[in-house]
């Protein structure tokens, strides 16, 4: 389907940037203003600090899921960490005199799971404090909540669903079951996988004029002969033939090699080099495939091995007749899927934020009303009850840990003390044990006493940056008119977009008519093609930290206008809310055969980095070398088991 090739009129008024949209980021500003009377500069002097501390989460109206604007690693969540990274530690923290059996740094899935496993081990009378630098719990399992035209609409601002390259372990599956989640049963009951297909909507690919010579929306790229789909596109004939060869060709590019030898060769080639050097496609063909790996790896095809792409079902390998199964030179995700086909899957309306809510309900029942999975979706969390002195488990938000160290006589310290920053003031708590369930990149700064080898390993585990954008739309008539429900955009600012999956559970009901409001999900991954994977990650992180919300908004509006304009889409009228979930530290890094040395698993940096240090254990998906919820759970269980050895 061809779009208009006339230049877009991208004035502020036509894009709608001069029109107010319903936002709830004013609430965040109001709360910050209320808290500012208690705050000083980072760090406040002792004379400026009060002995009592007031927590924003206890203020009336505090409800971060509805905040819009720039979310994810939001303003206020990272400044204290960056100060510590730069060598600025607070002095003379206020001693809260609070003591716990366990302090957990990080309220993501791993941190919440660690608290759960600790109570399972030591009893429900265990006193636990969970600290988190963000204004909401869940970590990457972020909930985006919108209320448009009187309808509740939910989206994942991070982790999309229960899904892993291998079946969940007995531990992870057991916890999911204990929370009341029947993965297979719920999937059959609440998900409608064929909904858009039943309306005749298909997958599309948008070719933009700047990259491919003309604006063109190709409809049906997943289920029609690709030559037919691209026949009227602006792509040169040689490029259309290239894409057809990649998608449907059956040439054996290594006819004299065995399957095992072919796999070794492919593990040493990037997917880009495979296409360029082996399949010998045109550079414009490479541009068509360049962002195809963004969703799984957070980098383009130049930084992912051809073998890993084969393991994930990418095109171009039909003629090689590779035998099933993984080899050692494969990353965690492709190896798992190639071996097992992956775990059972389930998508909640807010992604795995539902799991985080269920964990919090399990730990602090009074904070999350209800009693089952169905009602937790629409429950309104009582944030003012998360850190109640009457509760055995306390969850303290907006509290960035900046120092964790042992206290007491060596070589057998009697406990751990944690210093954290809340609203510009430093506080101290003590505990018998500690689990660091934060990002690995922060741990060497929290615990500078760690062995140098362990700190170096932790520093090397660079997470990839990414952006999950949620767009509240007045309706989705333009998608229906154009015949698409999801669109890849290989030359676009965001490289992928899709209408919210239809999921109906409890009192929550998804949009079922194009006339109704809906949420659109968009993915952006900042990359620097040609650099090694982690150098791209670092460059992308710097880009994200320096990109204001206004830049995201303008690009979102312009991109949607360009793609959907021929379907009647008007960004000034149809965009009703925007939430940009910015994750400078996104996916946990996996083993990458292109850049990481071969060797035994015991020598991999995630294994070296997660070693217990006295009364301090480490638990996060980084430690498992896999950006999946089951990895976060399994690593939490390992950390608690290690603390039993004390």
Secondary structure, DSSP 8 states (H G I E B T S, - for coil): -B---S-----HHHHTTTS-----HHHHHHHHHHHHTT--SSS--GGG--SS---GGGSTT--GGG--EEEES-TTSSHHHHHHHTT----S-EEEEEEEEEEEE--BHHHHHHHHHHHHHH-TT--EEEE-SSSSSBTTS-EEEEEETTEEEEEESS---B--SS---HHHHHHHHHTT--HHHHHHHHB-TTHHHHTT-EEEEEE-HHHHSS-EEEE-TTTS-HHHHTTTSSS-HHHHHHHHHHHH----TTTTS-HHHHHHHHHTSBHHHIIIIII---HHHHHHHGGGGHHHHSS-GGGSBHHHHHHTT-SS-GGG---SS--TTS-HHHHHHHHH-----B--TTTTHHHHHHHHHHH-GGGS--SSHHHHTT----GGGTT-TTSSEEEE-S-EEEEEEEESSTTS--EEEEEEEETTEEEEEEEEEEEE-S-HHHHHHH-TTS-HHHHHHHHH---EEEEEEEEEES--HHHHHHTEEEEE-TTSSSSEEEE---B-BTTB----STTS-EEEEEEE----TTS-HHHHHHHHHHHHHT--HHHHHHHHHHHHHHHHGGGT--HHHHEEEEEEEEEEEEE-----TTTS----GGGSHHHHHT--BTTEEE-SHHHHTS-SHHHHHHHHHHHHHHHTT-
